[in-house]
Amino acid sequence: MAAPSGATLGCRQVQTRRTGMKASWLAALGLTVSMVGGSAWADLQADVYNSWQLDGSGNISTSGLTHVGSFIDPQIDHWDGTLGYRWNPLGVDELYTVTWAGYLLAPEAGTYQFRTVSDDGVQVFIDGLSVVNNPGVQWYGEGLGSATLTAGAHALDVRFYENYTYDGIIFQWKKPGDADWSIVPASVLVTAVPEPGAFALALAGLAVAGGSASRRRKA
């Protein structure tokens, strides 16, 4: 998978093709996403820093690091499955940190399984709680975790760093009832949404409206 180009342009081109559908879907739920440059902005914001470090609690930290730049990322899918892959976000190839901030829109209540494959370390926090904790230096290692979620929006914080040589990361899930891993899709990742309760109520309303429309068509 190609790395984001120079600054934000490459990611914006990818994101623009997907935002229309997502923004319309959120609008149907009565939700809003953050606004950037006057346009509805979905997906996650990724921030790149010039080095990496672990704090006293063993968490990946950007405190005191220099911010290299930001880009909008539809989904965290930056590894092609080979052991020699190099992502190089924003042209940075070694000694960097990337953080993603936004919300995960859980389509239903239940227990979700999460998986990362990364070189090097990664941590995933949902609603401020550690879900995947795999911060060590590694060559495309696997991190696993789970979270019981309500239907609706949940704060998502993903932290990843690269030490030397190869670099890349993917973020996968299994929704309740899923048998196989899949990349967490762009359709459930947004920069900002209202309170989770409002999202759940709107989602329920949309489901009822959809069911009524279906019954009318059958009639």
MOURSUL-V408568 format. One record per pair of residues at least 24 apart in sequence whose C-alpha atoms are under 10 Angstrom apart, sorted by the first residue. I is the first residue (numbers start at 1). J is the second residue. Records with the same first field share a line. If there is no record, write none. Layout:
I->J + J
//
This chain:
1->77 + 78 + 79 + 80 + 81 + 85 + 86 + 87 + 168
2->78 + 79 + 80 + 86 + 87 + 88 + 89
3->77 + 78 + 79 + 86 + 87 + 88 + 89 + 90 + 91 + 168
4->71 + 72 + 73 + 78 + 87 + 88 + 89 + 90 + 91
5->71 + 88 + 89 + 90 + 91
6->69 + 71 + 89 + 90 + 91 + 92
7->68 + 69 + 70 + 71 + 72 + 89 + 90 + 91
8->46 + 69 + 70 + 71 + 72 + 73 + 90
9->71 + 72
10->71 + 72 + 73 + 90
11->71 + 72 + 73 + 74
12->41 + 71 + 72 + 73 + 74
13->72
14->72 + 73 + 74
15->41 + 42 + 43 + 72 + 73 + 74 + 75 + 186
16->40 + 41 + 42 + 74
18->42 + 43 + 74 + 186 + 187
19->43 + 74 + 186 + 187 + 190
21->187
22->186 + 187 + 188 + 189 + 190
23->187 + 190
25->187 + 206
26->190 + 193 + 199 + 202 + 203
28->202 + 203 + 205 + 206
29->198 + 199 + 200 + 201 + 202 + 203 + 204 + 205 + 206 + 207
30->194 + 198 + 199 + 201 + 202 + 203 + 206
31->192 + 193 + 194 + 195 + 198 + 199 + 202 + 203
32->190 + 191 + 192 + 193 + 194
33->190 + 191 + 192 + 193 + 194
34->190 + 191 + 192 + 193
35->191 + 192
40->191
41->72 + 190 + 191 + 192
42->72 + 73 + 74 + 102 + 103 + 186 + 187 + 188 + 189 + 190 + 191 + 192 + 193
43->72 + 73 + 74 + 75 + 76 + 100 + 101 + 102 + 103 + 104 + 185 + 186 + 187 + 188 + 189 + 190 + 191 + 192
44->71 + 72 + 73 + 74 + 75 + 76 + 99 + 100 + 101 + 102 + 103 + 104 + 156 + 157 + 186 + 189 + 190 + 191 + 192
45->70 + 71 + 72 + 73 + 74 + 75 + 99 + 100 + 101 + 102 + 189 + 190 + 191
46->70 + 71 + 72 + 73 + 74 + 76 + 89 + 98 + 99 + 100 + 101 + 102 + 158 + 159
47->71 + 72 + 73 + 89 + 90 + 97 + 98 + 99 + 100 + 101 + 159
48->89 + 90 + 92 + 96 + 97 + 98 + 99 + 100 + 160 + 161
49->92 + 95 + 96 + 97 + 98 + 99 + 161
50->92 + 94 + 95 + 96 + 97 + 98 + 161
51->92 + 94 + 95 + 96 + 97 + 98 + 161 + 162 + 163
52->94 + 95 + 96 + 97 + 98 + 121 + 160 + 161 + 162 + 163
53->95 + 96 + 97 + 135 + 161 + 163
54->135 + 136 + 161
58->133 + 135 + 136
59->122 + 123 + 130 + 133 + 134 + 135 + 159
60->97 + 98 + 99 + 121 + 122 + 123 + 133 + 134 + 135 + 136 + 158 + 159 + 160 + 161
61->97 + 99 + 159 + 160 + 161
62->96 + 97 + 98 + 99 + 159
65->96 + 97
66->96
67->96 + 97 + 98
68->92 + 96 + 97 + 98
69->98
70->98 + 99 + 100
71->100
72->100 + 191
73->100 + 186 + 189 + 190 + 191
74->184 + 185 + 186 + 187 + 188 + 189 + 190
75->100 + 170 + 171 + 172 + 183 + 184 + 185 + 186 + 187 + 188 + 189 + 190
76->100 + 116 + 158 + 168 + 169 + 170 + 171 + 172 + 183 + 184 + 185 + 186 + 189
77->116 + 117 + 168 + 169 + 170 + 171 + 172 + 183 + 184 + 185
78->117 + 118 + 167 + 168 + 169 + 170 + 171
79->117 + 118 + 119 + 140 + 167 + 168 + 169 + 170 + 171
80->168 + 169 + 170
81->117 + 140 + 168 + 169 + 170
82->140 + 168
83->119 + 139 + 140 + 166 + 167 + 168
84->139 + 140 + 165 + 166 + 167 + 168
85->119 + 140 + 165 + 166 + 167 + 168 + 169
86->119 + 165 + 166 + 167 + 168 + 169
87->119 + 162 + 166 + 167 + 168 + 169
88->162 + 165 + 166 + 167 + 168
89->167 + 168
92->162
93->162 + 163 + 164 + 165 + 166 + 167
94->161 + 162 + 163 + 164 + 165 + 166 + 167
95->161 + 162 + 163 + 164 + 165
96->160 + 161 + 162 + 163 + 164
97->121 + 122 + 159 + 160 + 161 + 162 + 163
98->122 + 158 + 159 + 160 + 161 + 162
99->123 + 124 + 157 + 158 + 159 + 160 + 161
100->124 + 156 + 157 + 158 + 159 + 160 + 191
101->125 + 155 + 156 + 157 + 158 + 159 + 189 + 190 + 191 + 192
102->153 + 154 + 155 + 156 + 157 + 158 + 189 + 190 + 191 + 192 + 193
103->127 + 152 + 153 + 154 + 155 + 156 + 157 + 188 + 189 + 190 + 191 + 192 + 193 + 196
104->152 + 153 + 154 + 155 + 156 + 157 + 184 + 185 + 186 + 187 + 188 + 189 + 190 + 191 + 192 + 193
105->149 + 150 + 151 + 152 + 153 + 154 + 155 + 156 + 187 + 188 + 189 + 190 + 193 + 196 + 199 + 200
106->149 + 150 + 151 + 152 + 153 + 154 + 175 + 188 + 189 + 196 + 200
107->149 + 150 + 151 + 152 + 153 + 175 + 176 + 188 + 200 + 203
108->149 + 150 + 151 + 152 + 175 + 176 + 200 + 203
109->148 + 149 + 150 + 151 + 152 + 175 + 176
110->147 + 148 + 149 + 150 + 151 + 175 + 176 + 177
111->146 + 147 + 148 + 149 + 150 + 174 + 175 + 176 + 177
112->145 + 146 + 147 + 148 + 149 + 173 + 174 + 175 + 176 + 177 + 178
113->144 + 145 + 146 + 147 + 148 + 172 + 173 + 174 + 175 + 176 + 178 + 181
114->143 + 144 + 145 + 146 + 147 + 171 + 172 + 173 + 174 + 175 + 181 + 182 + 183 + 184
115->142 + 143 + 144 + 145 + 146 + 170 + 171 + 172 + 173 + 174 + 181 + 182 + 183 + 184
116->140 + 141 + 142 + 143 + 144 + 145 + 169 + 170 + 171 + 172 + 173 + 183
117->141 + 142 + 143 + 144 + 168 + 169 + 170 + 171 + 172
118->142 + 143 + 160 + 161 + 162 + 166 + 167 + 168 + 169 + 170 + 171
119->160 + 161 + 162 + 163 + 164 + 165 + 166 + 167 + 168 + 169 + 170
120->160 + 161 + 162 + 163 + 164 + 165 + 166 + 167 + 168 + 169
121->159 + 160 + 161 + 162 + 163 + 167 + 168 + 169
122->158 + 159 + 160 + 161 + 162 + 169 + 171
123->157 + 158 + 159 + 160 + 161
124->156 + 157 + 158 + 159 + 160 + 171
125->154 + 155 + 156 + 157 + 158 + 159
126->154 + 155 + 156 + 157 + 158
127->153 + 154 + 155 + 156 + 157
128->154 + 155 + 156 + 157
129->155 + 156 + 157
130->157 + 158
131->158
132->158
133->159
134->160
135->159 + 160 + 161
136->161 + 163
137->161 + 162 + 163 + 164
138->162 + 163 + 166 + 167
139->165 + 166 + 167 + 168
140->166 + 167 + 168 + 169 + 170
141->169
142->169 + 170
143->171
144->172 + 173
145->173
146->173 + 174
148->176
150->196 + 197 + 200
151->196 + 197 + 199 + 200 + 201 + 203 + 204
152->188 + 193 + 194 + 195 + 196 + 197 + 198 + 199 + 200 + 201 + 202 + 203 + 204
153->188 + 189 + 190 + 192 + 193 + 194 + 195 + 196 + 197 + 198 + 199 + 200
154->189 + 193 + 195 + 196
155->190 + 191 + 192 + 193 + 196
156->189 + 190 + 191
//
